[in-house]
Amino acid sequence: MWDLDECTETFRTLVKKAFTPRKGQSLHIIKHVQLLMKKSKYETRALVSALQEAFKQDIVLFRPQATERHTRLKVAVTATSSSGSKPYVLSNYNTKNSGSGPGDRLDSSLSYVRYRPNSPGDEIKVWEA
């Protein structure tokens, strides 16, 4: 766990490293072409690297299943695909309506995909979320 000062410092460091403008962003025409083609004005590699450094690569988003003796909170996080075109719900619990594998839709009438890994090795890492 991080205290407030450590959270603030980690955030400031992360922002400085993660939001590295793509080359050519100072040129008006190039800036607009990059936004059309890449859908981003920042370097992706810098963001991924900063997240991996800040959140350690092996820490999973949700803790492993708790035993029945412990109270277990149900947690869900919303996210989008890398292109921003598909919404996802990531959760630490299964539902009656879930399919047999990760990424299965809960209901065909819903506009999002629910993702819940079937095996511990497929768990989402904090930096990936």
C-alpha positions in Angstrom: 0.0 0.0 0.0 1.1 3.5 -0.8 0.5 6.4 1.5 -0.8 9.7 0.0 2.6 11.2 -0.5 3.9 8.1 -2.3 0.8 8.1 -4.5 1.2 11.7 -5.4 4.9 11.3 -6.2 4.3 8.1 -8.2 1.6 9.8 -10.2 3.8 12.8 -11.0 6.6 10.6 -12.1 4.3 8.5 -14.2 2.8 11.5 -15.9 6.2 12.9 -16.9 7.3 9.6 -18.4 4.0 8.4 -19.8 2.9 11.4 -21.7 5.7 11.8 -24.2 4.5 13.6 -27.3 5.0 11.9 -30.6 7.7 13.4 -32.8 6.3 16.2 -35.0 3.6 17.2 -32.6 4.8 20.8 -32.7 4.0 20.9 -36.5 0.4 21.7 -37.1 -0.1 19.4 -40.2 1.9 16.5 -38.8 0.0 16.7 -35.5 -3.4 16.3 -37.3 -2.2 13.5 -39.6 -0.9 11.6 -36.6 -4.1 12.0 -34.7 -6.1 10.7 -37.7 -3.7 7.7 -38.2 -2.6 6.8 -34.8 -5.5 8.2 -32.7 -3.0 9.5 -30.2 -0.6 12.4 -29.8 1.5 10.5 -27.2 4.0 7.6 -27.7 2.5 4.3 -26.7 5.8 2.7 -25.7 6.5 5.4 -23.2 3.1 4.9 -21.6 3.5 1.1 -21.3 7.0 1.4 -19.9 6.0 4.0 -17.3 3.0 1.8 -16.2 5.2 -1.3 -16.0 7.8 0.6 -13.9 5.2 2.1 -11.5 3.1 -1.0 -11.0 5.5 -3.9 -11.1 4.9 -6.3 -13.9 3.9 -9.3 -11.9 1.1 -7.9 -9.7 -2.4 -9.0 -10.8 -5.3 -6.6 -10.8 -7.5 -8.8 -8.7 -6.3 -11.0 -5.8 -6.6 -14.7 -6.1 -9.9 -16.3 -5.0 -10.5 -16.0 -1.3 -11.6 -19.0 0.7 -15.2 -19.3 1.8 -14.2 -18.4 5.3 -13.3 -14.8 4.2 -15.6 -12.1 3.1 -15.0 -11.4 -0.6 -15.8 -8.1 -2.2 -17.0 -8.2 -5.8 -15.1 -5.7 -7.9 -15.5 -4.6 -11.5 -13.4 -2.2 -13.6 -14.5 -0.7 -16.9 -12.0 -0.3 -19.7 -11.9 0.0 -23.5 -10.1 -1.8 -26.2 -6.8 -0.2 -27.4 -8.6 1.5 -30.2 -11.3 2.8 -27.9 -14.1 1.2 -29.9 -15.1 -1.7 -27.6 -16.1 -1.4 -23.9 -15.1 -4.1 -21.5 -16.0 -5.0 -17.9 -13.2 -6.7 -16.0 -14.2 -8.4 -12.8 -13.0 -10.6 -10.0 -16.1 -12.8 -9.9 -18.1 -15.1 -12.2 -21.8 -14.7 -13.0 -24.5 -17.2 -13.8 -24.7 -15.7 -17.3 -21.0 -15.8 -18.2 -19.9 -18.1 -21.0 -17.2 -20.7 -20.9 -14.2 -18.5 -21.6 -12.7 -15.1 -21.2 -14.2 -12.3 -23.2 -17.6 -14.0 -23.5 -20.5 -11.7 -23.6 -23.0 -11.8 -20.7 -25.9 -11.1 -23.0 -26.0 -10.5 -26.7 -28.2 -7.4 -26.2 -25.4 -5.7 -24.1 -23.0 -3.3 -25.8 -19.9 -4.4 -23.8 -17.8 -7.5 -23.4 -17.3 -9.0 -19.9 -13.8 -10.4 -19.3 -13.1 -12.8 -16.5 -10.1 -15.2 -17.0 -10.6 -18.9 -16.4 -7.1 -19.6 -15.1 -4.8 -17.7 -12.7 -2.1 -17.4 -15.4 -4.5 -15.3 -17.5 -5.2 -12.8 -14.8 -4.8 -9.1 -15.9 -1.8 -7.3 -14.4 -2.3 -3.9 -12.7 -0.2 -2.1 -15.3 -2.3 -3.7 -18.2 -5.6 -2.4 -16.8 
